[in-house]
Every structure is written in structure tokens, then in C-alpha cells.
């Protein structure tokens, strides 16, 4: 099994983010919100949004994104073929690495159960 976070597993383009955010379903866990929709690709893709309201310093925002991406990298083979945008709520900026990791892992578990997709 490959556990790399390959470029084809990332949501990069603005139109991809808008597509997921406009016609999708939501799952939340503590201070994270996952917005998802099915895709026609053979794998799950991830996009992460952390605003300046969550953490003013770029270093802190990047740390949060790094933890989320690392968790996705290890869980990507268990996820269904969906596009996911993880939005971090304002309380997430105060969370330590361990708590953030536990929360995102719970979020992936919610997404691995059979989903009610449109």
C-alpha cells in the first residue's frame, strides 16, 4: 500500500473547492467541519481551509494543515472515493497537535461508514 500524499490526491483548484462546497454534504467533529461529495476518480482527494480567524500566524495555520494532511495520508486508503474539504473552526487554533490529530481521526471514521450520498 502506498501512503504518500500524491498531487492527484489534493484539491488545488478554486473550481474544485467551489464544486465541493456548493453541492455537498457535511460532517462535523469538535472544531472541524468536513464538506464532501462523490468524485469520479479511483481515490479520495483532500483540501484544507484554515482562515486567519483561526490562527493569525502563518506558522500556526501551516501546523494545523500539516497535521490534517498527515492524518489523511495514513487514512486515505480506508476512505471512499470522495472529495473532502476540511474547514477548521476558530476553536481549532488553540488545540494542541495530539487533540487535533484525535479529532481528525474521528472525522475520518465518520466518513468511512457507509455514506448517504446524493
Secondary structure, DSSP 8 states (H G I E B T S, - for coil): ------GGGB--SHHHHHHHHHS-EEEEETTEEEEEEE-SSSS-EEEEE--TTT-SSHHHHHHHHHHHHHHHHHHTTTS-SEEEEEEE-GGGGG--HHHHHHHHHHHHHHHHS-----
